[in-house]
């Protein structure tokens, strides 16, 4: 991805679930749209604690993702946050 290209939370959610089989379940977020192109991916990342909603109870999947959110998402996706030794920090 070129630095000038923008990733949304939805595009990252779809990338996270690529090649993964799962049963989609409804979510409790106000802006969840079961007919959206990213609906199954949103369900996957929420039910697997990879992506969380906002304090307002929304997913905001069309919002541009921040660098911090991207790194956090990758960390959760690969479950490194449970394995990393951060005692030196």
C-alpha positions in Angstrom: 0.0 0.0 0.0 1.4 3.4 -0.9 1.6 5.9 1.9 -0.9 8.1 0.1 -3.5 5.3 0.0 -6.1 5.3 2.8 -7.3 2.1 4.6 -10.6 2.1 6.3 -11.5 -0.1 9.3 -13.7 -2.1 6.9 -10.9 -2.9 4.5 -8.6 -4.0 7.3 -11.4 -6.2 8.8 -11.8 -8.0 5.5 -8.1 -8.5 5.3 -8.0 -10.1 8.7 -10.6 -12.7 7.9 -9.2 -13.7 4.5 -9.1 -17.5 4.2 -10.8 -18.1 7.6 -14.0 -20.1 7.9 -16.5 -19.0 10.5 -20.2 -18.7 11.2 -21.3 -15.1 11.2 -23.3 -13.9 14.2 -25.3 -10.7 14.6 -23.5 -7.9 16.6 -24.9 -5.3 19.0 -23.4 -2.2 17.3 -25.8 0.6 16.2 -24.2 1.0 12.8 -23.8 -2.7 11.9 -25.2 -3.4 8.5 -25.7 -7.1 7.8 -25.9 -6.2 4.1 -22.7 -4.3 3.9 -19.8 -5.7 1.8 -17.7 -6.1 5.0 -20.5 -7.5 7.3 -18.9 -11.0 7.7 -15.5 -9.5 8.3 -16.9 -7.1 10.9 -18.5 -10.0 12.7 -15.3 -11.9 12.6 -13.0 -9.2 14.0 -15.5 -8.3 16.8 -16.2 -11.9 17.9 -12.5 -12.7 17.9 -11.6 -9.6 19.9 -9.5 -8.2 17.0 -11.4 -5.0 16.7 -13.6 -3.2 19.2 -16.3 -0.7 18.8 -16.3 2.9 20.0 -17.6 4.3 23.2 -20.8 5.3 21.4 -21.6 1.7 20.6 -20.7 1.9 16.9 -18.1 0.2 14.7 -17.5 3.2 12.4 -16.3 0.9 9.6 -16.1 3.7 7.0 -13.8 5.8 9.2 -10.1 6.0 8.2 -8.0 3.8 10.5 -5.3 5.4 12.5 -1.7 4.1 12.7 -2.3 3.1 16.3 -5.5 1.2 15.5 -3.7 -0.6 12.6 -0.8 -1.7 14.8 -3.2 -2.8 17.6 -5.3 -4.7 15.1 -2.3 -6.6 13.8 -1.1 -7.3 17.3 -4.5 -8.8 18.2 -4.7 -10.7 14.9 -1.5 -12.5 15.6 -2.1 -12.7 19.3 1.3 -11.3 20.1 0.0 -9.2 22.9 -0.4 -12.3 25.0 3.1 -13.6 24.3 5.3 -10.5 24.4 7.5 -9.8 27.3 7.1 -6.1 28.0 8.8 -6.2 31.4 11.8 -4.2 30.1 9.5 -1.3 29.3 
